[in-house]
Amino acid sequence: MSNETRVHASPVAEGTRVQIGSATAFAVRRESKDISLRIRREYHTARNAMERIPFLRGILRLVCSVADFLDGVAESAQLEPQPIVKGSRFEQRFAELFRVNPTSLVAAGSAIAIVFLVAGLFLFGPWALVRWVLPQLELSRPGINAVACATRVLAGLICVALVPRLRVVSRFCMYRGALNKVLNAADGSEPVKREAAEKASRFSHRSDAAFAVTTLLLSIVAFALVRTFTLPVQLLVRVLIVLIVAAVLGEIVHWLEIAWPNPVARALLAPQTGLERLLVREPHPQMIEVALCAYNAALENDR
């Protein structure tokens, strides 16, 4: 895969978003099984300039990875993608009672499951540990903070491992795998062939999703080192901490990605590539076809 940062790709609902230079392509699989494609031409002069500025490019990478995903979901919805899941017979009948489609029902269930999973593991679990368990061990305040911090990081990793197993999220992870296959097979100048994409790895050493997760996990550790007493100040400080962590981590990851596949770079990037393996699933051949359509269209229109 090329280290060019001018290629930005993300999964969307039953499709992919690929931005190459001035061309952004959206491709989704419709219910009729054909592929709907939309090309949007736009120039990112400011973004391209900021991606060359040390430390600022890490913050930009974090913010743009979220913005690109939301943009892709909103734009792809206009292309009428096929239902993400058809649902079981029970889910179909249950959906009919509320006059909604099974996809909306399953998506709502997945959202509720994510909320309970994050709230239970990430918020209530560490809070209960600090409130009732750790005081019994007569630990010092720094010791309690250290254990609570480690518990939150572990809970975050468990959430990252479990959330992609949900049916709706799993489809996004499969399309991410399809994108990685296409990008790993690309040389940056010629259209990618289907045979080459299918043989390529579904994992990538350059993952914006893994970078965002790593930033949040490291920020949790930094939160434990800074103590504030009012909610507005606490929110401001935590936002600043996330931005600082993204800036510093962005520089480290940037140079390690350039140095890939140097053995030292591989070793130092191992935590992030490990997270990437949790966020990617093996795609269907039809998903690779959609990713190929988006990438080749973006490449051709950028010319």
VEXGUSE-601267 format. One record per residue (C-alpha): residue in one letter; x, y, z. Coordinates in steps of 0.2 Angstrom, whole numbers, m for minus. Layout:
BEGIN
type A, X X, Y Y, Z Z
...
//
This chain:
BEGIN
type M, X 0, Y 0, Z 0
type S, X 6, Y 17, Z m4
type N, X 11, Y 29, Z 10
type E, X 3, Y 44, Z 1
type T, X m9, Y 53, Z 12
type R, X m19, Y 60, Z m3
type V, X m29, Y 44, Z m2
type H, X m42, Y 44, Z 11
type A, X m55, Y 29, Z 12
type S, X m68, Y 24, Z 24
type P, X m83, Y 12, Z 24
type V, X m101, Y 18, Z 23
type A, X m118, Y 9, Z 23
type E, X m116, Y m5, Z 11
type G, X m102, Y 3, Z 2
type T, X m86, Y 13, Z 2
type R, X m80, Y 31, Z 1
type V, X m63, Y 34, Z m7
type Q, X m55, Y 52, Z m9
type I, X m40, Y 53, Z m21
type G, X m34, Y 71, Z m24
type S, X m48, Y 81, Z m30
type A, X m60, Y 67, Z m33
type T, X m71, Y 58, Z m20
type A, X m80, Y 43, Z m25
type F, X m95, Y 35, Z m16
type A, X m100, Y 17, Z m21
type V, X m114, Y 7, Z m13
type R, X m122, Y m10, Z m17
type R, X m141, Y m7, Z m20
type E, X m155, Y m19, Z m17
type S, X m155, Y m24, Z m35
type K, X m137, Y m30, Z m33
type D, X m130, Y m17, Z m45
type I, X m118, Y m4, Z m39
type S, X m123, Y 14, Z m37
type L, X m108, Y 27, Z m40
type R, X m107, Y 45, Z m37
type I, X m92, Y 56, Z m40
type R, X m89, Y 73, Z m31
type R, X m75, Y 84, Z m36
type E, X m68, Y 96, Z m23
type Y, X m51, Y 103, Z m19
type H, X m44, Y 102, Z m1
type T, X m30, Y 115, Z m2
type A, X m31, Y 119, Z 16
type R, X m31, Y 100, Z 21
type N, X m17, Y 96, Z 10
type A, X m6, Y 110, Z 17
type M, X m10, Y 106, Z 35
type E, X m5, Y 88, Z 32
type R, X 12, Y 93, Z 30
type I, X 13, Y 103, Z 46
type P, X 21, Y 93, Z 61
type F, X 9, Y 90, Z 76
type L, X m5, Y 98, Z 67
type R, X m7, Y 83, Z 55
type G, X m10, Y 72, Z 70
type I, X m25, Y 82, Z 76
type L, X m31, Y 84, Z 58
type R, X m30, Y 65, Z 55
type L, X m41, Y 62, Z 71
type V, X m54, Y 75, Z 66
type C, X m55, Y 71, Z 48
type S, X m56, Y 52, Z 51
type V, X m73, Y 56, Z 60
type A, X m78, Y 69, Z 47
type D, X m75, Y 58, Z 32
type F, X m85, Y 44, Z 40
type L, X m100, Y 55, Z 44
type D, X m99, Y 63, Z 26
type G, X m98, Y 46, Z 18
type V, X m113, Y 39, Z 28
type A, X m124, Y 55, Z 24
type E, X m119, Y 55, Z 5
type S, X m121, Y 36, Z 3
type A, X m138, Y 36, Z 10
type Q, X m144, Y 46, Z m5
type L, X m138, Y 32, Z m16
type E, X m151, Y 20, Z m9
type P, X m140, Y 6, Z m2
type Q, X m147, Y m11, Z 1
type P, X m153, Y m16, Z 18
type I, X m138, Y m20, Z 29
type V, X m147, Y m35, Z 37
type K, X m164, Y m43, Z 32
type G, X m167, Y m49, Z 49
type S, X m174, Y m65, Z 55
type R, X m192, Y m70, Z 53
type F, X m196, Y m64, Z 71
type E, X m187, Y m48, Z 68
type Q, X m197, Y m45, Z 52
type R, X m213, Y m48, Z 61
type F, X m208, Y m37, Z 76
type A, X m203, Y m23, Z 64
type E, X m220, Y m24, Z 55
type L, X m228, Y m20, Z 72
type F, X m219, Y m3, Z 73
type R, X m220, Y 0, Z 54
type V, X m201, Y 0, Z 52
type N, X m189, Y m10, Z 41
type P, X m179, Y m24, Z 49
type T, X m163, Y m14, Z 46
type S, X m169, Y 0, Z 57
type L, X m174, Y m12, Z 70
type V, X m157, Y m21, Z 71
type A, X m148, Y m4, Z 70
type A, X m157, Y 2, Z 85
type G, X m154, Y m14, Z 94
type S, X m135, Y m13, Z 90
type A, X m135, Y 6, Z 96
type I, X m143, Y 1, Z 112
type A, X m131, Y m14, Z 115
type I, X m116, Y m2, Z 112
type V, X m123, Y 10, Z 124
type F, X m125, Y m3, Z 138
type L, X m108, Y m11, Z 134
type V, X m99, Y 6, Z 135
type A, X m109, Y 12, Z 150
type G, X m107, Y m5, Z 159
type L, X m88, Y m9, Z 155
type F, X m81, Y 8, Z 153
type L, X m91, Y 19, Z 166
type F, X m100, Y 9, Z 179
type G, X m87, Y m5, Z 181
type P, X m72, Y 7, Z 185
type W, X m84, Y 18, Z 196
type A, X m90, Y 3, Z 206
type L, X m72, Y m3, Z 208
type V, X m66, Y 13, Z 215
type R, X m82, Y 16, Z 226
type W, X m83, Y m1, Z 234
type V, X m68, Y m13, Z 230
type L, X m52, Y m3, Z 231
type P, X m56, Y 6, Z 247
type Q, X m56, Y m11, Z 256
type L, X m38, Y m14, Z 250
type E, X m32, Y 2, Z 259
type L, X m23, Y 9, Z 243
type S, X m16, Y 26, Z 242
type R, X m25, Y 39, Z 231
type P, X m12, Y 37, Z 217
type G, X m14, Y 18, Z 218
type I, X m33, Y 19, Z 216
type N, X m31, Y 31, Z 201
type A, X m19, Y 19, Z 193
type V, X m30, Y 4, Z 195
type A, X m45, Y 13, Z 189
type C, X m36, Y 19, Z 174
type A, X m29, Y 2, Z 170
type T, X m47, Y m5, Z 172
type R, X m54, Y 9, Z 160
type V, X m41, Y 5, Z 147
type L, X m45, Y m14, Z 148
type A, X m63, Y m10, Z 147
type G, X m60, Y 0, Z 131
type L, X m50, Y m14, Z 123
type I, X m65, Y m26, Z 127
type C, X m77, Y m14, Z 119
type V, X m66, Y m13, Z 104
type A, X m66, Y m32, Z 103
type L, X m85, Y m34, Z 105
type V, X m93, Y m20, Z 96
type P, X m87, Y m26, Z 78
type R, X m96, Y m42, Z 82
type L, X m113, Y m34, Z 81
type R, X m122, Y m37, Z 65
type V, X m123, Y m19, Z 59
type V, X m105, Y m14, Z 64
type S, X m99, Y m30, Z 57
type R, X m104, Y m25, Z 39
type F, X m94, Y m9, Z 41
type C, X m79, Y m19, Z 47
type M, X m80, Y m30, Z 32
type Y, X m81, Y m16, Z 20
type R, X m65, Y m9, Z 29
type G, X m57, Y m25, Z 25
type A, X m62, Y m24, Z 7
type L, X m55, Y m6, Z 6
type N, X m38, Y m12, Z 14
type K, X m37, Y m26, Z 1
type V, X m39, Y m13, Z m14
type L, X m27, Y m1, Z m6
type N, X m14, Y m14, Z m3
type A, X m15, Y m20, Z m21
type A, X m14, Y m2, Z m28
type D, X 2, Y 6, Z m34
type G, X m6, Y 24, Z m35
type S, X m6, Y 26, Z m54
type E, X m15, Y 12, Z m62
type P, X m33, Y 5, Z m59
type V, X m33, Y m10, Z m47
type K, X m38, Y m27, Z m54
type R, X m50, Y m38, Z m45
type E, X m38, Y m53, Z m45
type A, X m24, Y m43, Z m36
type A, X m37, Y m36, Z m23
type E, X m43, Y m53, Z m19
type K, X m26, Y m59, Z m15
type A, X m20, Y m44, Z m5
type S, X m21, Y m43, Z 14
type R, X m36, Y m36, Z 22
type F, X m26, Y m28, Z 35
type S, X m17, Y m11, Z 34
type H, X m3, Y m3, Z 44
type R, X m10, Y 14, Z 40
type S, X m27, Y 14, Z 49
type D, X m36, Y 30, Z 54
type A, X m49, Y 20, Z 65
type A, X m34, Y 11, Z 74
type F, X m26, Y 28, Z 76
type A, X m42, Y 36, Z 84
type V, X m44, Y 21, Z 96
type T, X m26, Y 22, Z 101
type T, X m28, Y 41, Z 104
type L, X m43, Y 39, Z 115
type L, X m34, Y 25, Z 125
type L, X m19, Y 35, Z 128
type S, X m30, Y 50, Z 133
type I, X m38, Y 40, Z 146
type V, X m21, Y 37, Z 154
type A, X m18, Y 56, Z 153
type F, X m34, Y 60, Z 161
type A, X m29, Y 51, Z 177
type L, X m13, Y 62, Z 178
type V, X m23, Y 78, Z 178
type R, X m36, Y 82, Z 192
type T, X m49, Y 96, Z 190
type F, X m63, Y 101, Z 201
type T, X m76, Y 109, Z 190
type L, X m85, Y 101, Z 176
type P, X m82, Y 115, Z 163
type V, X m64, Y 116, Z 167
type Q, X m63, Y 97, Z 166
type L, X m71, Y 96, Z 149
type L, X m60, Y 109, Z 142
type V, X m44, Y 101, Z 149
type R, X m49, Y 84, Z 143
type V, X m52, Y 90, Z 125
type L, X m35, Y 98, Z 126
type I, X m28, Y 82, Z 132
type V, X m35, Y 73, Z 117
type L, X m29, Y 85, Z 105
type I, X m11, Y 85, Z 112
type V, X m11, Y 66, Z 112
type A, X m17, Y 66, Z 94
type A, X m3, Y 78, Z 89
type V, X 11, Y 69, Z 98
type L, X 5, Y 51, Z 93
type G, X 2, Y 58, Z 75
type E, X 20, Y 62, Z 73
type I, X 26, Y 45, Z 80
type V, X 14, Y 35, Z 69
type H, X 18, Y 46, Z 54
type W, X 36, Y 42, Z 53
type L, X 34, Y 24, Z 58
type E, X 21, Y 22, Z 43
type I, X 34, Y 30, Z 32
type A, X 48, Y 18, Z 38
type W, X 37, Y 3, Z 36
type P, X 41, Y m12, Z 33
type N, X 57, Y m9, Z 44
type P, X 57, Y m22, Z 58
type V, X 59, Y m8, Z 71
type A, X 44, Y 1, Z 64
type R, X 34, Y m15, Z 63
type A, X 38, Y m18, Z 82
type L, X 33, Y m1, Z 87
type L, X 17, Y m1, Z 77
type A, X 12, Y m18, Z 84
type P, X m1, Y m11, Z 96
type Q, X m9, Y m1, Z 82
type T, X m9, Y m15, Z 70
type G, X m16, Y m26, Z 83
type L, X m31, Y m14, Z 85
type E, X m33, Y m14, Z 66
type R, X m35, Y m33, Z 67
type L, X m50, Y m31, Z 79
type L, X m58, Y m18, Z 68
type V, X m57, Y m27, Z 51
type R, X m66, Y m43, Z 45
type E, X m64, Y m54, Z 30
type P, X m75, Y m46, Z 16
type H, X m86, Y m55, Z 3
type P, X m80, Y m54, Z m15
type Q, X m95, Y m43, Z m19
type M, X m89, Y m30, Z m6
type I, X m72, Y m30, Z m14
type E, X m80, Y m26, Z m31
type V, X m89, Y m11, Z m23
type A, X m72, Y m5, Z m15
type L, X m64, Y m7, Z m32
type C, X m77, Y 3, Z m41
type A, X m75, Y 17, Z m29
type Y, X m56, Y 17, Z m29
type N, X m54, Y 16, Z m48
type A, X m67, Y 29, Z m51
type A, X m59, Y 41, Z m39
type L, X m42, Y 38, Z m47
type E, X m48, Y 40, Z m65
type N, X m57, Y 57, Z m60
type D, X m42, Y 64, Z m51
type R, X m32, Y 63, Z m67
//
